[in-house]
Each structure stands twice: as C-alpha cells, then as structure tokens.
Amino acid sequence: MKKNIKYAGITAAALLMVAPIAAPVLNASNVQTVQAASGNLQQGQQEATDRVMALMSDKDFASADAFKTSLTGMTEAGYNAKQGIDTFEKTSPIKDSEIGVIISIDRKTVNNAGVTFSVQALSATGTPYSYADYLTRVNEATSQPGNVILQINAYDSEGTQVATKNVTFSNKNVIEQAPTALNVTYTDPLNVAVNSSTSAPKYTTSVDSTVLDQNKKNIAVSTVKPSGNIYTSSASALLDDGKTDILKSQTFDQDGQTYYQKVTLLLNRKTADVSSISKGFENGTAGYAITFNGKQAIAANYDQGANSISYVRAIQVGKTTTPTPDPGNGDWTSAATKGVVTVKTSIGHLYNDDNKLTTRSLGPATDWQTDQVRTNTKTGAKQYRVSTHEWVNEADVNFNDGTVTGDGLGNVQDLGGMKTLSLDGPAGFVYTLFKTDGTNATRGLAGLSSWATDKKASDAAGNTYYRVSTDEWVRMGSGVTVK
C-alpha cells in the first residue's frame, strides 16, 4: 500500500504515517519475545534498552547543508560521553536518527535502571574516530556526497556495555537538474467531420500534447492557448497574424481539405525556463533541445518573454479522417470491472471519453478505484475508468481485482475513519508486523501500546489484518482489539 485508495473527484484522506515501535526479535506469530539479560540489567530492563536501541536508524539527507548541520550539532563535550536517555535523545544527530517514539514505560525502565548511552563515529574499517577526526570526516562527506558511520552504545549503571548498534548518516546531496530540453509530442492531424463548426478547435484547451525534459520527466503546462484563427497554410498559422491565409468560414465545409492552427503552451518559469533552454539550443550546447514530434524547433516556435512554446497542428476534414476513438462506437469496447489501479513510477495521464488528453493526471504510486475497462479493437490498448469521464492507460498502472492469492494480503477495506488498535501486555510481549506481500516486516509492536489504524485486509487463510503504517499490518488475534 502506498497511499489511500481514491476516486477521482473525491478528496483523499490524509495518509496514515505511524512509525511503530521496533522490536528486538520478530516471530511468525504473536508470542512473547525474551532475550538474556546483559551486564547488571534484569531481563525487563534489557528488553526496554533493546527497544530503545531499535528506534535508532540510518538517516539519508537530501541536502549537504542539512547533513552537516545535523552531525556538527554534536559538541566535543557530548561526543562519546555517557548520557541519560532524556539528554541523549535530544542531542544532534540522535534526534534525527529516531524512527519512532520511546514509549513511556521503556523510558521509565531505562532511567530507573541507570542505563546511559553514548555515540561515536567509526571509520569504514571499524576504528573509532577522535572528535577532530570525526569533524574531518563530516566535512569530507559534505563536500563530496558520502556517509558517516555512528556507533551507539548502551551501558548499565556499572559502565558495562549492554547493547550496541551502528547507524549510517548519508549525504545524498540530490540536486534536481533543471530542464535543458523541451520535447513536445502531440497528435497530428486533428480529425474533424465535414460541416462541423470551427469553434471546437478554437476554444477547447483539451489538447493531447505532452512536454518532456531531457530525462523524459513530464513538464507541467500552465496554460493551453489554441489560436482563435484557422489558416490554410502552416507558415501563416505559425505567424498567426490574423490576416494572411485565414479560413473565414464558420464550418469545415471543404471535404478532404487540410487546415492549420497554432497551439501555444505556457510553462511555469520556475519549472522550465524557456529563455535559458532556447539560448542553449541556439548555441548548440550539448543536451539542449526543443523539438515538436521529433523535429527541431525554429525561433518562431518559442517566446522567451512569455516563457511559452508553440506548434502548428494540422486539421484534416472529412473523407481522409480516421474516426475519433469512442467507447460506444466500435473502436473501443467497454466492460464492467471492479478493482484498484496503482500508478507506476511516472504520472498517469488521464484521457476523456473521446480519448483526448485532459488537464489532469494521477500521481506516481497512488491507488484509484476503477469500475470499467475499455479495449481498443484495432490496437488492443486498454484503459481503466477512474472517474465519470476519465480513463488511464493500462501501461501506466498495475491492476488488482482484490483477489487474495498465496500469502499476500487482499480485500483491503477502509474502516470509515481512524480506529484504535490496542495491544495487551505485559510490555515484554512483541506483536509481529506483516507487509502487504504477507512476509514479516523488520519491526514489531510492544505490548501495552495503542495505535491508529485506517484499513483492514485479509489473507488466503481468512486471517484479518489492520494497517498501522504505510506497509505494516497487525494480524488480529489474542491480545489485539480494535475499537
């Protein structure tokens, strides 16, 4: 599960993002998990310490500045110094490493036992760094994306080490490359019927053009502006002066005739700067390009001041026209279906009933209910309906009819609002978490805790599961209640 199932036109509920308590050991069933006590700690104290340690996790930073700020927040006085949990948890970078909230009973147990914690950096070979060497390594990993390994240690009241864990802080320094190319694709020609009105292509903004950058990433179009003039020549249409080669008739009454119309796409300058792209294109700089259906643009195809690009589409009248695909007329056949489509890693473009691109798209990795599927009788292409008059291509999504097979979870249902899932104690109990594919997650939930849940599902054996985070589920059983 990646996001709540939505139906286009209905506002989606906020996605539940609850970070569960990590457990030291996960089993295939909900059983009590115990570990041998270490040092001067009793069993329950060791278990509480292990659960606290399990909350410390690797951390990735998208920017070098955030990476350095976090790591240099640890002072020399705090470096490798033994501290109580309350102080230790608030120090940087530990506060950035926590993936959950320490439950109060564990915090109390650890404090009463006199457990202390420390952190120091290690080299790639496991050698501890001095504080000065640590700062040097942080600077190296900041200037050139890298990572720093931190070793977190826990000690009992007599200073004996009772737990240790290494976490890695990584500077990804992801800098999104600005678009250097504008590659436009669109359907050409536009087919119209004889004696149909010229107003439709003049005033409709539902054109099927797509703009991609050099990495084939979609560039959103702010505004679509078809020209209010229809021309008898392509060159005049691109000039669009409203004077030369104008079609004066209000209908396309010349069967077999081809006309031309300019279509202008306005782009958000923050998303794609037409000025810089066109200058790089004009100078022949590698990677810079402006194309329309694979053909290189000329100066008249773009406007630096308006931050727009324009192309000319042909309008074919009558007898040479290929009929517009229509779900009710032969080219498309529709059938009822029931399930969920999940958008793949790129956006899912939406098409209207006439198979024309709309101004809306579905976000990557989102789930949508569908009630119809239609198939093109000529090409075999399929589309799923996700709103009253909008369809998404099969190639852009994965379809799931809710059938439960193997060990995976299916029959996912909304609970109609947030419910509370409560787990019986004692605190030493650990409840297993499962993924949607039916496998064990790497974490578990401690007893004597409560969690928000918004969905339920079932497996092939009929077991019921409740979702407590994006892809982590608790199986209904002894000690589990939902209200």
C-alpha positions as CSV (number, residue, x, y, z in Angstrom):
1,M,0.0,0.0,0.0
2,K,1.4,3.4,-0.9
3,K,-1.5,5.7,-0.4
4,N,-5.2,5.7,0.4
5,I,-7.4,4.5,-2.4
6,K,-9.0,7.5,-4.0
7,Y,-11.7,8.0,-6.6
8,A,-11.0,11.0,-8.9
9,G,-13.1,14.0,-7.9
10,I,-13.2,13.0,-4.2
11,T,-10.8,14.5,-1.8
12,A,-8.4,11.8,-0.5
13,A,-8.0,11.2,3.2
14,A,-4.6,12.1,4.7
15,L,-2.2,9.1,4.5
16,L,-1.6,7.4,7.8
17,M,2.1,7.6,8.7
18,V,2.5,5.9,12.1
19,A,6.0,4.7,13.0
20,P,5.7,1.6,15.1
21,I,7.9,0.6,17.9
22,A,10.7,-1.6,16.8
23,A,11.1,-5.0,18.5
24,P,14.4,-6.8,19.1
25,V,13.0,-10.1,17.7
26,L,10.2,-10.9,15.3
27,N,8.4,-14.2,15.1
28,A,5.8,-15.7,12.8
29,S,3.1,-15.5,15.5
30,N,2.3,-13.1,18.3
31,V,4.3,-14.6,21.2
32,Q,6.3,-13.1,24.0
33,T,9.9,-12.4,23.0
34,V,12.7,-12.5,25.6
35,Q,16.4,-12.0,25.5
36,A,19.0,-12.9,28.0
37,A,19.9,-10.2,30.4
38,S,23.3,-8.5,30.0
39,G,25.7,-6.9,32.5
40,N,23.9,-5.7,35.5
41,L,20.4,-5.5,33.9
42,Q,17.4,-7.6,34.6
43,Q,15.5,-9.2,31.8
44,G,12.8,-6.5,31.5
45,Q,15.4,-3.7,31.7
46,Q,17.4,-5.3,28.9
47,E,14.3,-5.6,26.8
48,A,13.5,-2.0,27.3
49,T,17.0,-1.0,26.4
50,D,16.9,-3.1,23.2
51,R,13.6,-1.5,22.2
52,V,15.1,2.0,22.6
53,M,18.2,1.0,20.6
54,A,16.0,-0.4,17.8
55,L,14.5,3.0,17.3
56,M,17.8,4.3,16.1
57,S,18.0,4.0,12.3
58,D,20.0,5.0,9.2
59,K,19.3,8.5,8.0
60,D,19.6,9.9,4.5
61,F,19.8,13.7,3.8
62,A,18.8,15.2,0.5
63,S,21.0,18.3,1.0
64,A,24.6,18.7,2.2
65,D,23.7,21.6,4.5
66,A,21.1,19.5,6.4
67,F,23.6,16.7,6.7
68,K,26.4,18.8,8.1
69,T,24.0,20.7,10.4
70,S,22.8,17.5,12.0
71,L,26.2,15.9,12.5
72,T,28.1,19.0,13.7
73,G,25.4,19.6,16.3
74,M,27.2,17.1,18.4
75,T,29.7,19.0,20.5
76,E,33.0,17.7,21.7
77,A,31.7,17.5,25.3
78,G,28.9,15.3,24.1
79,Y,31.0,13.1,21.8
80,N,31.4,9.6,23.2
81,A,30.0,10.8,26.5
82,K,27.7,8.6,28.6
83,Q,24.3,10.4,29.0
84,G,20.9,9.5,30.4
85,I,18.2,8.8,27.8
86,D,16.4,12.1,28.2
87,T,19.6,14.1,27.4
88,F,20.9,11.7,24.8
89,E,17.7,11.6,22.8
90,K,17.6,15.4,22.4
91,T,21.2,15.7,21.1
92,S,22.0,16.0,17.4
93,P,22.3,13.8,15.5
94,I,20.5,11.3,17.6
95,K,17.1,13.1,17.4
96,D,17.4,12.8,13.6
97,S,18.1,9.1,13.8
98,E,15.0,8.1,15.8
99,I,12.2,6.5,13.7
100,G,9.6,6.2,16.5
101,V,8.7,7.5,19.9
102,I,10.1,5.8,23.0
103,I,7.1,4.5,24.9
104,S,6.8,5.9,28.5
105,I,7.2,2.6,30.2
106,D,10.5,1.8,28.4
107,R,11.8,5.3,29.2
108,K,10.9,4.9,32.9
109,T,12.5,1.4,33.0
110,V,15.7,2.6,31.3
111,N,16.0,5.6,33.6
112,N,15.4,3.6,36.8
113,A,18.0,1.0,35.8
114,G,20.6,3.8,35.3
115,V,21.2,2.9,31.7
116,T,23.3,5.5,29.8
117,F,24.0,6.0,26.1
118,S,26.9,7.3,24.0
119,V,27.7,7.9,20.4
120,Q,31.0,8.0,18.4
121,A,32.0,7.8,14.8
122,L,33.8,4.8,13.2
123,S,35.9,4.5,10.1
124,A,35.0,2.2,7.3
125,T,37.2,-0.5,9.0
126,G,35.5,0.0,12.4
127,T,38.2,2.1,14.0
128,P,36.8,4.8,16.4
129,Y,37.4,8.4,15.4
130,S,38.5,11.1,17.7
131,Y,36.3,14.2,17.8
132,A,38.7,16.1,15.5
133,D,38.8,13.2,13.0
134,Y,35.0,12.9,13.2
135,L,34.6,16.5,12.1
136,T,37.1,16.0,9.3
137,R,35.1,13.0,8.1
138,V,31.9,15.1,8.3
139,N,33.4,17.8,6.1
140,E,34.7,15.2,3.6
141,A,31.2,13.6,3.3
142,T,29.7,17.1,3.0
143,S,31.9,18.4,0.2
144,Q,31.6,15.2,-1.8
145,P,28.5,13.2,-1.1
146,G,29.3,10.4,1.4
147,N,28.4,9.0,4.7
148,V,29.4,8.8,8.4
149,I,29.0,5.7,10.5
150,L,27.9,6.3,14.1
151,Q,28.1,3.7,16.8
152,I,25.5,4.0,19.5
153,N,26.3,2.2,22.8
154,A,24.3,1.5,25.9
155,Y,25.8,0.8,29.3
156,D,24.4,-0.4,32.6
157,S,24.9,1.5,35.9
158,E,28.3,0.0,36.4
159,G,29.5,1.0,32.9
160,T,29.3,-2.4,31.3
161,Q,28.2,-2.3,27.6
162,V,24.8,-4.0,27.3
163,A,23.9,-3.0,23.7
164,T,25.5,-1.5,20.6
165,K,24.3,-0.5,17.1
166,N,25.8,1.2,14.1
167,V,23.7,3.6,12.0
168,T,24.8,5.4,8.8
169,F,24.2,9.0,8.1
170,S,24.3,9.6,4.3
171,N,24.7,12.9,2.4
172,K,22.8,12.2,-0.9
173,N,23.0,15.9,-1.9
174,V,20.4,15.3,-4.5
175,I,20.3,18.3,-6.8
176,E,17.5,18.1,-9.4
177,Q,18.8,19.0,-12.8
178,A,16.9,21.9,-14.4
179,P,15.3,21.1,-17.7
180,T,17.6,21.6,-20.7
181,A,15.3,20.1,-23.3
182,L,11.6,20.6,-24.2
183,N,10.4,17.7,-26.3
184,V,6.8,18.1,-27.3
185,T,4.6,15.3,-28.7
186,Y,1.1,15.7,-29.9
187,T,-1.4,14.0,-32.3
188,D,-1.3,15.4,-35.8
189,P,-3.5,15.8,-37.7
190,L,-6.6,16.7,-35.7
191,N,-9.6,15.0,-37.5
192,V,-12.9,16.8,-37.9
193,A,-16.1,16.0,-39.7
194,V,-17.3,17.8,-42.8
195,N,-19.5,20.8,-42.0
196,S,-18.5,20.7,-38.3
197,S,-18.0,24.0,-36.5
198,T,-14.6,25.7,-36.4
199,S,-15.3,26.8,-32.9
200,A,-14.3,23.4,-31.3
201,P,-10.6,23.5,-32.1
202,K,-10.5,27.3,-31.5
203,Y,-11.8,27.2,-27.9
204,T,-11.1,23.8,-26.5
205,T,-8.0,23.5,-24.3
206,S,-8.1,19.7,-24.1
207,V,-5.2,19.1,-26.4
208,D,-3.1,15.9,-26.2
209,S,0.3,17.5,-26.2
210,T,2.9,16.2,-23.7
211,V,6.2,18.0,-22.8
212,L,9.2,16.0,-21.5
213,D,12.6,17.2,-20.4
214,Q,16.0,15.6,-21.2
215,N,15.3,12.9,-18.6
216,K,11.9,12.1,-20.0
217,K,10.3,13.8,-17.0
218,N,6.9,15.4,-17.6
219,I,6.9,19.2,-17.5
220,A,3.5,20.6,-16.5
221,V,1.8,23.0,-18.8
222,S,0.4,26.1,-17.0
223,T,-2.0,27.2,-19.8
224,V,-3.0,25.9,-23.2
225,K,-3.9,28.6,-25.7
226,P,-5.1,27.4,-29.1
227,S,-5.3,30.2,-31.7
228,G,-8.6,31.7,-32.4
229,N,-7.7,31.6,-36.1
230,I,-7.7,28.7,-38.6
231,Y,-5.3,29.0,-41.6
232,T,-4.9,27.5,-45.0
233,S,-1.1,27.3,-44.7
234,S,1.2,26.0,-41.9
235,A,3.6,29.0,-42.2
236,S,0.8,31.5,-41.8
237,A,-0.6,29.6,-38.8
238,L,2.8,29.8,-37.0
239,L,3.0,33.5,-37.7
240,D,-0.6,33.9,-36.6
241,D,-1.1,37.5,-37.6
242,G,-4.8,37.1,-38.1
243,K,-4.6,38.4,-41.6
244,T,-2.9,36.1,-44.1
245,D,-4.5,32.8,-45.3
246,I,-7.4,32.9,-42.9
247,L,-10.3,30.5,-43.0
248,K,-13.3,32.7,-43.0
249,S,-16.0,30.1,-43.0
250,Q,-17.6,29.1,-39.6
251,T,-17.6,25.5,-40.6
252,F,-15.2,23.0,-42.1
253,D,-17.1,22.6,-45.4
254,Q,-14.4,21.5,-47.7
255,D,-14.3,17.7,-47.7
256,G,-10.7,16.4,-47.7
257,Q,-9.1,19.8,-47.1
258,T,-6.3,20.4,-44.6
259,Y,-6.2,23.5,-42.4
260,Y,-3.7,24.6,-39.7
261,Q,-3.9,26.1,-36.2
262,K,-1.3,27.4,-33.8
263,V,-1.3,25.9,-30.3
264,T,0.7,27.7,-27.5
265,L,1.8,26.1,-24.3
266,L,2.6,28.4,-21.4
267,L,5.1,27.0,-18.9
268,N,5.9,27.9,-15.3
269,R,9.3,29.7,-15.4
270,K,10.3,28.1,-12.1
271,T,9.7,24.7,-13.7
272,A,11.2,25.2,-17.1
273,D,13.0,28.4,-18.2
274,V,12.3,28.7,-22.0
275,S,14.8,31.6,-22.2
276,S,17.8,29.6,-20.9
277,I,16.8,26.4,-22.8
278,S,16.3,28.2,-26.1
279,K,19.7,30.0,-25.8
280,G,21.5,26.7,-25.1
281,F,19.6,25.2,-28.1
282,E,20.5,28.1,-30.4
283,N,24.2,27.9,-29.3
284,G,24.3,24.2,-30.0
285,T,25.1,23.3,-26.3
286,A,25.1,19.6,-25.8
287,G,21.9,18.5,-24.0
288,Y,19.8,21.5,-25.0
289,A,16.9,20.9,-27.4
290,I,13.4,22.0,-28.4
291,T,11.6,19.6,-30.6
292,F,8.0,19.0,-31.8
293,N,7.2,15.4,-32.7
294,G,10.9,14.9,-33.1
295,K,11.5,17.9,-35.4
296,Q,13.8,20.7,-34.3
297,A,12.1,24.0,-33.4
298,I,12.7,27.3,-35.1
299,A,12.8,30.7,-33.4
300,A,9.1,31.2,-34.1
301,N,8.3,28.1,-32.0
302,Y,9.2,29.8,-28.7
303,D,8.8,33.0,-26.9
304,Q,11.4,33.8,-24.2
305,G,9.5,36.7,-22.7
306,A,6.2,34.8,-22.4
307,N,8.0,31.6,-21.4
308,S,6.0,29.7,-23.9
309,I,6.4,27.2,-26.8
310,S,4.1,26.9,-29.8
311,Y,3.5,24.3,-32.5
312,V,1.2,24.1,-35.5
313,R,-1.3,21.2,-35.8
314,A,-3.0,20.2,-39.0
315,I,-6.8,19.9,-39.1
316,Q,-7.9,17.2,-41.5
317,V,-11.5,17.5,-42.8
318,G,-13.8,14.7,-43.8
319,K,-13.1,11.7,-46.0
320,T,-9.4,11.2,-45.1
321,T,-10.3,11.4,-41.4
322,T,-9.8,8.4,-39.1
323,P,-12.8,8.2,-36.8
324,T,-12.2,9.6,-33.3
325,P,-12.0,6.6,-30.9
326,D,-15.2,6.5,-28.9
327,P,-16.0,3.9,-26.2
328,G,-19.5,3.5,-27.7
329,N,-18.6,3.2,-31.4
330,G,-16.7,0.1,-32.4
331,D,-13.1,1.3,-31.9
332,W,-13.5,0.8,-28.1
333,T,-15.4,-1.8,-26.2
334,S,-16.2,-1.4,-22.5
335,A,-16.7,-4.0,-19.8
336,A,-17.5,-3.7,-16.1
337,T,-14.7,-4.5,-13.7
338,K,-14.0,-3.9,-10.1
339,G,-10.7,-3.3,-8.5
340,V,-7.9,-0.9,-7.9
341,V,-5.2,0.5,-10.3
342,T,-1.9,1.6,-8.9
343,V,0.1,4.2,-10.9
344,K,3.6,3.2,-11.6
345,T,6.7,5.3,-11.1
346,S,5.6,8.0,-13.5
347,I,2.4,10.1,-13.6
348,G,-0.6,8.5,-15.2
349,H,-2.1,10.8,-17.9
350,L,-5.9,10.9,-18.0
351,Y,-8.0,10.8,-21.2
352,N,-11.6,11.8,-21.7
353,D,-14.3,9.6,-23.3
354,D,-13.0,10.6,-26.8
355,N,-9.5,9.5,-25.8
356,K,-8.3,13.1,-25.7
357,L,-5.7,14.1,-23.0
358,T,-7.3,16.0,-20.2
359,T,-5.6,18.6,-18.0
360,R,-5.4,16.2,-15.0
361,S,-3.1,13.3,-14.2
362,L,-2.7,10.7,-11.5
363,G,0.4,11.0,-9.2
364,P,3.0,8.3,-9.1
365,A,2.5,5.4,-6.7
366,T,-1.2,6.3,-6.0
367,D,-4.2,3.9,-5.9
368,W,-7.5,4.5,-7.6
369,Q,-10.8,2.7,-7.7
370,T,-12.0,1.6,-11.2
371,D,-15.3,0.2,-12.4
372,Q,-14.8,-0.1,-16.1
373,V,-12.1,-1.2,-18.6
374,R,-12.2,-0.5,-22.3
375,T,-10.2,-2.1,-25.1
376,N,-9.4,-0.6,-28.5
377,T,-10.5,-3.2,-31.1
378,K,-7.8,-2.1,-33.5
379,T,-4.7,-1.7,-31.3
380,G,-5.6,-3.9,-28.3
381,A,-4.8,-1.0,-26.0
382,K,-6.6,-0.9,-22.6
383,Q,-7.8,1.9,-20.4
384,Y,-9.3,1.9,-16.9
385,R,-12.0,4.3,-15.9
386,V,-11.1,6.2,-12.7
387,S,-13.8,9.0,-12.8
388,T,-17.0,9.5,-14.6
389,H,-15.4,10.6,-17.9
390,E,-11.6,10.0,-17.3
391,W,-9.5,7.0,-18.2
392,V,-5.9,5.9,-17.6
393,N,-3.8,3.8,-19.9
394,E,-3.1,0.2,-18.8
395,A,0.6,0.8,-19.5
396,D,0.7,3.4,-16.7
397,V,-0.8,1.3,-14.0
398,N,-1.0,-2.1,-12.3
399,F,-4.5,-3.5,-11.8
400,N,-5.5,-5.5,-8.7
401,D,-9.0,-7.0,-8.5
402,G,-8.7,-7.7,-4.8
403,T,-8.3,-11.5,-5.2
404,V,-6.2,-12.9,-2.4
405,T,-3.6,-15.4,-3.6
406,G,-0.7,-17.1,-1.8
407,D,0.4,-15.4,1.4
408,G,-0.3,-11.8,0.4
409,L,-3.0,-9.5,1.8
410,G,-6.0,-8.6,-0.2
411,N,-9.6,-7.4,0.1
412,V,-8.3,-4.1,1.5
413,Q,-11.1,-2.0,3.0
414,D,-11.3,1.4,4.6
415,L,-12.5,1.5,8.2
416,G,-14.5,4.6,7.6
417,G,-12.2,6.7,9.8
418,M,-9.4,6.2,12.2
419,K,-9.8,3.4,14.7
420,T,-7.7,2.5,17.7
421,L,-5.8,-0.8,17.8
422,S,-4.8,-1.8,21.4
423,L,-2.3,-4.5,22.3
424,D,-2.4,-6.3,25.6
425,G,0.6,-6.5,27.9
426,P,2.9,-7.1,29.6
427,A,5.3,-4.8,27.9
428,G,7.6,-7.7,27.2
429,F,5.2,-9.0,24.6
430,V,6.1,-8.2,21.0
431,Y,3.4,-8.3,18.2
432,T,4.6,-9.2,14.8
433,L,4.2,-6.8,11.9
434,F,3.4,-8.1,8.4
435,K,3.9,-6.5,4.9
436,T,1.3,-6.5,2.1
437,D,3.0,-9.4,0.4
438,G,2.5,-11.5,3.6
439,T,6.1,-11.5,4.7
440,N,7.3,-10.4,8.2
441,A,8.3,-6.8,8.5
442,T,11.6,-6.0,10.3
443,R,9.8,-4.4,13.2
444,G,7.2,-5.2,15.8
445,L,4.9,-3.5,18.3
446,A,5.3,-3.7,22.1
447,G,2.5,-4.8,24.4
448,L,0.7,-2.2,26.4
449,S,0.5,0.2,23.5
450,S,-2.2,1.6,21.2
451,W,-2.0,2.6,17.5
452,A,-4.1,4.3,14.9
453,T,-5.4,2.2,12.1
454,D,-7.4,3.1,9.0
455,K,-7.7,-0.1,6.9
456,K,-8.2,-3.8,7.2
457,A,-7.3,-6.7,4.9
458,S,-7.3,-10.5,4.8
459,D,-5.1,-13.3,3.6
460,A,-5.9,-16.5,1.8
461,A,-6.4,-18.3,5.1
462,G,-9.1,-15.8,6.3
463,N,-6.9,-14.0,8.9
464,T,-7.7,-10.3,9.4
465,Y,-5.0,-7.7,9.5
466,Y,-5.1,-4.0,10.5
467,R,-2.8,-1.4,9.0
468,V,-0.7,0.7,11.4
469,S,1.8,2.3,9.0
470,T,2.3,2.6,5.2
471,D,3.0,-1.1,4.6
472,E,2.9,-2.7,8.1
473,W,-0.1,-4.7,9.4
474,V,-1.0,-6.3,12.7
475,R,-2.8,-9.7,12.5
476,M,-5.9,-10.0,14.5
477,G,-5.5,-12.5,17.3
478,S,-5.2,-13.0,21.1
479,G,-4.4,-9.7,22.8
480,V,-5.4,-7.5,19.8
481,T,-8.6,-5.4,19.9
482,V,-9.8,-2.7,17.6
483,K,-12.4,0.0,18.5
